[in-house]
Amino acid sequence: MSHIQHLQYCSLTEEAYKRFYRERKSFLCIDGSKLIPFEQVNDDYCDCQDGSDEPGTAACPNGRFYCINLGFHPQYIPSSRVNDGICDCCDASDEYNSHTRCLNTCRSVHSRALIQGSRRCS
C-alpha cells in the first residue's frame, strides 16, 4: 500500500475499517444500500448515497472525513475540505494529497485546551 493510499484509509476508525472494507474485494456502503468493488473506494466518484465510499476525497457533497487527531479529539469534517489546501485536522490527515504542508499540531492544541480549561475553572 502506498503512503497516499495508507493516509486515505487510516482516517477511518478501526471498527469502521474492519466492518466495511475488505481490501481488494468489496466495500459495503455504510447505509447498506450498495456493495461496490473495492477499487471504487476513494476514486473521486460518489457511488454510495451516504458518501461513505469517498472518505478521502471531496467527491460526495454529503461525505464526511474522519480526523483521528491522535493527542487531541477525533472529529469529522465535510469531505469537501479534504485536499483543499487548508489544514482542518490537527493531525494534517485531511491534506494527504495536496501541495499544502501541514504540521501535526494535535499535542500543542491539546495543551492549549488544557490551559484554557484550567483558567475557566479558577
Disulfide bonds with the S-S distance in Angstrom:
Cys29-Cys48 1.96
Cys46-Cys60 2.07
Cys67-Cys89 1.81
Cys87-Cys102 1.82
Cys90-Cys106 2.08
